[in-house]
């Protein structure tokens, strides 16, 4: 039995308000209001994202791990740190 491949994560647009992430055929906005850890990051740091599992994203140069669920519904996941 062959395993399913997880679609790669791709950053498609970065603006002063946040950035858009493409996960397969789903586009998600990561606003800097909800995800402040990215606000001072460089384009290269934001763009270098890995998707080890369908619900896990990792930015190695920023040491940031996020679940896709938290991106879809940030209101359900209060921030654990302050900027």
KAVENNOR-V70032 format. One record per residue. RES is the residue in one letter. SS is DSSP state (~ for helix, > for strand, _ for the rest). BURIAL is I if it has 9 or more other ideal C-beta (glycine too) atoms within 8 Angstrom, else O. Layout:
RES,SS,BURIAL ; RES,SS,BURIAL
//
This chain:
X,_,O ; X,_,O ; X,_,O ; X,_,O ; X,_,O ; X,_,O ; X,_,O ; X,_,O ; X,>,I ; X,>,O ; X,>,I ; X,>,O ; X,>,O ; X,>,O ; X,>,O ; X,_,O ; X,_,O ; X,>,I ; X,>,I ; X,>,I ; X,>,I ; X,>,I ; X,>,I ; X,_,O ; X,_,O ; X,>,O ; X,>,O ; X,>,I ; X,>,O ; X,>,I ; X,>,I ; X,_,I ; X,_,O ; X,_,O ; X,_,I ; X,~,I ; X,~,I ; X,~,I ; X,_,O ; X,_,O ; X,_,I ; X,_,O ; X,~,O ; X,~,O ; X,~,I ; X,~,I ; X,~,O ; X,_,I ; X,_,I ; X,>,I ; X,>,I ; X,>,O ; X,>,O ; X,_,O ; X,_,O ; X,>,I ; X,>,I ; X,>,I ; X,>,I ; X,_,O ; X,_,O ; X,_,I ; X,_,O ; X,>,O ; X,>,O ; X,>,I ; X,>,I ; X,~,I ; X,~,I ; X,~,I ; X,~,I ; X,~,O ; X,_,O ; X,~,I ; X,~,O ; X,~,O ; X,_,I ; X,_,O ; X,_,O ; X,_,O ; X,_,O ; X,_,O ; X,_,O
//
